[in-house]
Amino acid sequence: RLVAGQAITDLSSSVKELVDNAIDASATRISIKLYNQGLECIELIDNGNGVLKSSRPYMAQRHATSKLRQFEDIYTGACAPTLGFRGEALFCLANLSRSLKVSTRTIEDESLGESFCFDTQGELIADSIVPTPRSVGTTVSVIGLMESLPVRRVDMCKRIKAQNMKLMKLMQGYAILCMGVQFTFTDVATTAAAKNKKTVVRLATSDSSKTMEARVASVLGTKFLAGLTRIELDLQSAVNDNNNDSVEAAEKNHGNNMEKWSMSGLISHSPTSPNPGNARDMQFFSINGRPVDLPSVSRVFGDVWRTFDPSIEGSGGGSKRSGRRPACVLAFTLPASMYDVNLAPDKREVMFTEETSITGCIRDGLMKAWSEQSEGKFRANEVEKRS
């Protein structure tokens, strides 16, 4: 019933799992360094809580760090505040790499932390433990990813540019949607002469970027931001109609501080808006702070967008499709029982448990937002057909 297995499939899934662990450890600063595009080493440094000395031998053992006590915890919210819950990532990284090295220190430690290595079965190598001066937090270094699987290593080397592009899109989503965390993402190119290194900062956010608009401008540029408009959508009715029990439980757990069930963020201006902007068709989603992929929401956006797009002309029983797609950066706040992250080992694709209700609310909200921008330019027959 629990979707488990190989959580690490490529470069981006490796970095994603490390970033999730850092955020779960309450890190507010995360630095990712790729050495030779990640082929030589992937290093993540955070300022989180660190790993307790008693827990260090079990860090890379399969499921030892799982936050699940029973299967239903996934849907009741017991592990909802955390991005990881299966306890598989470090085991997979140890299993697939030449070496997995960790350095960590907690607030309980005095001035020294420890660095140590794990073998390919996730067992701590006893003679690798070395006292290390460092600040509170954790550094994880994955050396020689996929070297234990030669065929996958060759494939990774061949497709490393494409994998880096995929990783960049992933990190852009985290940098925009994880508002309380400062990210730095750098690529370090080394030559045969080890003293020659070229460091390129590919992405960086600062403490001053405290709003979604500021994050978008910092990560994707002010030109991209200019093509977006704010949207706030109340999903309370969709949640209440289908999920009364979990709503009552959430209210009991959160008291008066419970957030409204909602969708908020930025979407492209209407295609017929006087100020359509020039935002690229990039889409980023999160649910309760977890960056995810939402294919059902992307489809709704595309359907409603085509309703307004003047470049789509229906004639002779056919239609001309526009190459443009709407951009969006959206954060959902929902009860844990209203979505399912247990679809794939990487937990990226998420499905709504009441998809019809949620997507219906989103469709109505988009129709209202874009029709208000469109100065009445609106094809009634298309609206009736899609409603």
C-alpha positions as CSV (number, residue, x, y, z in Angstrom):
1,R,0.0,0.0,0.0
2,L,2.9,2.3,0.7
3,V,4.5,3.4,-2.6
4,A,8.2,2.7,-1.9
5,G,11.2,1.6,-3.8
6,Q,13.8,3.5,-5.6
7,A,13.3,7.2,-4.6
8,I,16.5,8.2,-6.4
9,T,16.3,8.0,-10.2
10,D,18.4,11.0,-11.5
11,L,20.2,14.1,-10.5
12,S,17.1,16.2,-9.6
13,S,15.5,13.5,-7.4
14,S,18.8,13.2,-5.5
15,V,18.9,16.9,-4.7
16,K,15.2,17.0,-4.0
17,E,15.5,14.4,-1.3
18,L,18.4,16.2,0.4
19,V,16.5,19.5,0.2
20,D,13.4,17.9,1.8
21,N,15.5,16.5,4.6
22,A,17.1,19.9,5.3
23,I,13.7,21.7,5.4
24,D,12.3,19.0,7.7
25,A,15.3,19.8,10.0
26,S,14.1,23.4,10.3
27,A,16.8,24.8,8.1
28,T,16.5,28.5,7.1
29,R,19.6,28.5,4.8
30,I,20.3,25.8,2.3
31,S,23.3,25.7,-0.1
32,I,23.5,23.2,-2.9
33,K,26.8,22.7,-4.8
34,L,27.3,20.6,-7.8
35,Y,30.8,19.6,-8.7
36,N,31.2,19.1,-12.4
37,Q,27.5,19.3,-12.9
38,G,26.9,16.8,-10.2
39,L,28.8,14.0,-11.8
40,E,31.7,14.3,-9.3
41,C,29.9,15.3,-6.2
42,I,26.5,16.7,-4.9
43,E,26.9,18.7,-1.7
44,L,24.1,20.2,0.4
45,I,24.9,22.4,3.5
46,D,22.1,23.5,5.8
47,N,21.8,25.3,9.2
48,G,19.1,23.0,10.5
49,N,18.9,21.2,13.8
50,G,21.6,18.6,13.0
51,V,21.4,14.9,13.7
52,L,21.5,13.6,17.3
53,K,24.5,11.4,18.1
54,S,22.3,8.5,19.0
55,S,20.5,8.7,15.6
56,R,23.6,8.9,13.4
57,P,24.3,5.2,13.0
58,Y,20.8,4.7,11.6
59,M,20.6,7.7,9.2
60,A,21.1,5.7,6.0
61,Q,19.4,2.5,7.1
62,R,16.2,1.8,5.1
63,H,13.0,3.2,6.8
64,A,14.9,3.8,10.1
65,T,14.0,7.5,9.9
66,S,10.4,7.0,8.7
67,K,7.8,9.2,10.4
68,L,5.0,6.8,9.8
69,R,3.7,4.7,12.6
70,Q,0.7,3.4,10.6
71,F,-0.4,3.7,7.0
72,E,-3.2,6.1,7.8
73,D,-0.7,8.7,9.1
74,I,-0.3,9.8,5.5
75,Y,-3.9,11.0,5.3
76,T,-4.6,12.0,8.8
77,G,-2.0,14.8,8.9
78,A,0.3,13.0,11.4
79,C,3.2,13.5,9.0
80,A,1.8,16.3,6.9
81,P,4.1,19.0,8.3
82,T,7.1,17.1,6.9
83,L,8.2,16.7,3.3
84,G,9.7,13.3,3.8
85,F,8.1,10.4,5.6
86,R,9.3,7.0,4.3
87,G,13.0,7.2,5.4
88,E,14.3,5.9,2.1
89,A,16.4,8.8,0.6
90,L,19.7,8.4,2.4
91,F,19.7,4.6,2.0
92,C,19.1,5.0,-1.7
93,L,21.9,7.6,-2.1
94,A,24.3,5.3,-0.1
95,N,23.3,2.4,-2.3
96,L,23.8,4.2,-5.6
97,S,26.9,6.3,-5.0
98,R,30.6,5.6,-4.5
99,S,30.5,7.3,-1.1
100,L,28.0,9.0,1.1
101,K,29.6,11.4,3.6
102,V,27.9,13.3,6.3
103,S,29.0,16.1,8.7
104,T,26.7,17.3,11.4
105,R,26.4,19.1,14.7
106,T,23.5,19.8,17.0
107,I,23.0,22.5,19.6
108,E,23.6,19.9,22.3
109,D,27.1,19.2,21.0
110,E,29.8,21.5,22.3
111,S,32.2,23.1,19.8
112,L,32.7,20.0,17.6
113,G,30.5,18.0,15.4
114,E,31.3,14.7,13.6
115,S,31.9,13.7,10.0
116,F,31.4,10.1,9.0
117,C,30.7,7.9,5.9
118,F,28.2,5.1,5.1
119,D,28.8,2.0,3.0
120,T,26.5,1.0,0.1
121,Q,24.2,-0.9,2.4
122,G,23.6,2.2,4.6
123,E,25.8,1.0,7.5
124,L,28.0,3.5,9.3
125,I,31.7,2.9,8.7
126,A,33.0,3.0,12.3
127,D,36.6,4.0,11.5
128,S,35.3,7.0,9.4
129,I,34.1,9.0,12.4
130,V,36.1,12.1,12.8
131,P,35.5,15.1,15.2
132,T,34.9,18.1,13.0
133,P,34.7,21.8,13.9
134,R,31.5,23.3,12.3
135,S,28.4,25.3,13.0
136,V,25.1,23.7,13.9
137,G,23.5,22.0,10.9
138,T,24.3,19.2,8.5
139,T,26.4,18.7,5.3
140,V,25.7,15.7,3.1
141,S,28.1,14.9,0.2
142,V,27.1,12.3,-2.4
143,I,30.2,11.3,-4.3
144,G,30.0,9.5,-7.6
145,L,26.2,9.2,-8.0
146,M,25.1,6.1,-9.9
147,E,28.6,4.6,-10.0
148,S,27.3,1.4,-8.4
149,L,25.1,1.0,-11.5
150,P,27.4,1.4,-14.6
151,V,24.6,1.5,-17.2
152,R,22.7,4.2,-15.3
153,R,26.0,6.1,-14.7
154,V,26.7,6.1,-18.5
155,D,23.1,7.3,-19.2
156,M,23.5,10.1,-16.6
157,C,26.7,11.3,-18.1
158,K,25.1,11.4,-21.6
159,R,22.0,13.3,-20.4
160,I,23.7,15.5,-17.7
161,K,22.7,18.8,-19.4
162,A,19.1,17.8,-19.6
163,Q,19.1,16.6,-16.0
164,N,20.6,19.9,-14.9
165,M,17.8,21.8,-16.7
166,K,15.3,19.6,-14.9
167,L,17.0,20.3,-11.6
168,M,17.1,24.0,-12.2
169,K,13.3,24.0,-12.7
170,L,12.9,22.0,-9.5
171,M,15.1,24.5,-7.5
172,Q,13.2,27.5,-8.9
173,G,10.0,26.0,-7.5
174,Y,11.5,25.4,-4.1
175,A,13.1,28.9,-4.0
176,I,9.8,30.6,-4.8
177,L,7.4,28.5,-2.8
178,C,9.4,27.7,0.4
179,M,9.2,31.2,1.7
180,G,11.1,30.8,5.0
181,V,14.2,29.3,3.4
182,Q,17.1,31.1,1.8
183,F,18.6,29.1,-1.1
184,T,21.9,29.2,-2.9
185,F,22.5,26.9,-5.9
186,T,26.0,26.9,-7.4
187,D,27.9,24.8,-10.0
188,V,31.7,24.3,-9.4
189,A,33.6,23.2,-12.5
190,T,37.0,21.6,-11.8
191,T,39.7,20.8,-14.2
192,A,42.4,18.2,-14.2
193,A,44.6,20.7,-12.3
194,A,42.6,20.7,-9.0
195,K,43.6,24.3,-8.2
196,N,41.6,25.7,-11.1
197,K,37.9,25.9,-10.2
198,K,35.2,28.0,-11.7
199,T,32.1,28.7,-9.6
200,V,28.8,29.8,-11.1
201,V,25.9,30.9,-8.9
202,R,22.8,29.6,-10.8
203,L,20.2,30.7,-8.3
204,A,20.2,32.7,-5.0
205,T,17.5,34.2,-2.8
206,S,17.9,36.6,0.1
207,D,16.3,37.2,3.4
208,S,14.8,40.4,2.0
209,S,12.5,38.4,-0.4
210,K,9.6,37.9,2.0
211,T,6.7,37.9,-0.4
212,M,5.8,35.6,-3.3
213,E,6.2,38.6,-5.7
214,A,9.7,39.3,-4.4
215,R,10.7,35.7,-4.7
216,V,9.4,35.4,-8.3
217,A,11.2,38.6,-9.3
218,S,14.4,37.3,-7.6
219,V,14.3,33.9,-9.2
220,L,12.6,34.4,-12.6
221,G,13.1,38.2,-13.2
222,T,11.0,41.3,-13.1
223,K,9.9,40.8,-16.7
224,F,8.3,37.4,-15.8
225,L,6.6,39.0,-12.7
226,A,5.1,41.8,-14.9
227,G,3.2,39.2,-16.9
228,L,1.4,37.9,-13.7
229,T,-1.5,39.0,-11.6
230,R,-2.6,38.1,-8.1
231,I,-5.3,35.5,-7.5
232,E,-7.0,34.5,-4.2
233,L,-9.5,31.7,-4.2
234,D,-11.5,30.3,-1.3
235,L,-11.7,26.5,-1.4
236,Q,-13.7,26.2,1.8
237,S,-16.9,25.1,0.1
238,A,-15.2,22.3,-1.8
239,V,-13.5,21.0,1.3
240,N,-16.7,21.3,3.5
241,D,-18.9,19.6,1.0
242,N,-16.7,16.5,0.8
243,N,-14.6,16.4,3.9
244,N,-16.6,17.4,7.0
245,D,-14.9,15.0,9.3
246,S,-11.3,16.1,8.4
247,V,-12.3,19.7,8.6
248,E,-13.6,19.3,12.1
249,A,-10.4,17.4,13.1
250,A,-8.3,20.2,11.6
251,E,-10.2,22.8,13.4
252,K,-9.8,20.9,16.7
253,N,-6.0,20.5,16.1
254,H,-5.4,24.1,15.0
255,G,-7.9,25.9,17.1
256,N,-8.5,29.5,16.0
257,N,-5.2,29.7,14.2
258,M,-6.3,27.4,11.4
259,E,-5.7,28.8,8.0
260,K,-8.5,29.0,5.5
261,W,-8.5,26.2,2.9
262,S,-7.5,28.2,-0.2
263,M,-5.5,28.7,-3.4
264,S,-3.4,31.9,-3.6
265,G,-0.6,33.1,-5.8
266,L,0.1,34.5,-9.2
267,I,-1.3,33.7,-12.7
268,S,-0.8,35.0,-16.2
269,H,-2.9,38.0,-17.3
270,S,-5.8,37.0,-19.4
271,P,-4.8,36.6,-23.1
272,T,-7.3,39.4,-24.0
273,S,-6.2,41.7,-21.2
274,P,-4.9,45.1,-22.2
275,N,-1.7,44.2,-20.4
276,P,-1.2,40.5,-21.2
277,G,2.5,40.6,-20.3
278,N,5.2,38.2,-21.4
279,A,5.4,35.5,-18.8
280,R,6.8,32.2,-20.0
281,D,4.6,29.2,-19.6
282,M,6.2,28.0,-16.3
283,Q,3.9,26.6,-13.7
284,F,4.8,26.0,-10.0
285,F,2.5,24.5,-7.3
286,S,2.7,23.7,-3.6
287,I,0.3,22.1,-1.2
288,N,0.8,23.1,2.5
289,G,4.4,24.1,1.7
290,R,5.2,21.0,-0.3
291,P,6.3,21.8,-3.9
292,V,4.4,19.4,-6.1
293,D,3.2,18.7,-9.7
294,L,-0.5,19.0,-10.2
295,P,-1.4,17.7,-13.7
296,S,-5.2,18.1,-13.0
297,V,-4.7,21.8,-12.2
298,S,-2.5,22.3,-15.3
299,R,-5.2,20.9,-17.4
300,V,-7.9,23.2,-16.0
301,F,-5.6,26.2,-16.6
302,G,-5.1,25.1,-20.2
303,D,-8.8,24.6,-20.8
304,V,-9.9,27.9,-19.4
305,W,-7.0,29.7,-21.1
306,R,-8.1,28.4,-24.5
307,T,-11.5,29.8,-23.9
308,F,-10.1,33.3,-23.8
309,D,-7.2,33.0,-26.2
310,P,-8.0,35.1,-29.3
311,S,-5.4,33.2,-31.4
312,I,-7.6,30.1,-31.3
313,E,-10.1,30.2,-34.1
314,G,-12.8,27.6,-34.5
315,S,-13.6,27.2,-38.2
316,G,-14.6,24.3,-40.5
317,G,-15.0,22.0,-37.5
318,G,-11.4,22.5,-36.5
319,S,-9.4,24.8,-34.3
320,K,-6.1,26.5,-34.4
321,R,-4.1,25.9,-31.2
322,S,-2.1,28.6,-29.7
323,G,1.5,28.0,-28.7
324,R,1.1,30.1,-25.5
325,R,0.2,28.6,-22.2
326,P,-0.6,30.3,-18.9
327,A,2.1,30.7,-16.3
328,C,1.3,30.4,-12.6
329,V,2.8,30.2,-9.1
330,L,0.2,28.8,-6.7
331,A,0.1,27.8,-3.1
332,F,-2.7,25.5,-1.8
333,T,-3.7,25.2,1.8
334,L,-5.8,22.0,2.2
335,P,-6.6,19.3,4.8
336,A,-4.2,16.3,4.6
337,S,-7.0,14.0,3.6
338,M,-7.8,16.1,0.5
339,Y,-4.7,15.1,-1.4
340,D,-2.6,12.0,-1.9
341,V,1.2,12.2,-2.1
342,N,1.5,8.4,-2.0
343,L,1.5,8.0,-5.8
344,A,5.2,7.7,-6.6
345,P,8.5,7.3,-4.6
346,D,9.5,10.9,-5.3
347,K,6.2,12.3,-4.0
348,R,6.2,14.9,-6.7
349,E,2.9,14.2,-8.5
350,V,-0.1,14.7,-6.2
351,M,-3.7,13.8,-6.8
352,F,-6.7,15.5,-5.1
353,T,-9.0,12.9,-3.4
354,E,-12.0,15.1,-4.4
355,E,-10.6,16.3,-7.7
356,T,-13.9,17.3,-9.3
357,S,-14.8,19.6,-6.4
358,I,-11.4,21.3,-6.2
359,T,-10.9,21.7,-10.0
360,G,-14.5,22.9,-10.3
361,C,-13.7,25.7,-7.8
362,I,-10.5,26.5,-9.6
363,R,-12.2,26.6,-13.0
364,D,-14.9,29.0,-11.7
365,G,-12.2,31.3,-10.1
366,L,-10.2,31.5,-13.3
367,M,-13.2,32.2,-15.4
368,K,-14.1,35.1,-13.1
369,A,-10.6,36.5,-12.8
370,W,-9.8,36.4,-16.5
371,S,-13.2,37.6,-17.7
372,E,-12.8,40.7,-15.4
373,Q,-9.6,41.5,-17.2
374,S,-10.9,40.8,-20.7
375,E,-13.1,43.9,-21.2
376,G,-16.0,41.7,-22.2
377,K,-14.1,39.9,-24.9
378,F,-15.5,36.5,-24.1
379,R,-17.0,33.7,-26.3
380,A,-20.2,32.6,-24.5
381,N,-20.6,29.5,-26.6
382,E,-17.2,28.2,-25.5
383,V,-17.9,29.0,-21.9
384,E,-21.2,27.1,-22.0
385,K,-19.4,24.2,-23.7
386,R,-16.7,23.9,-21.0
387,S,-18.8,24.7,-17.9
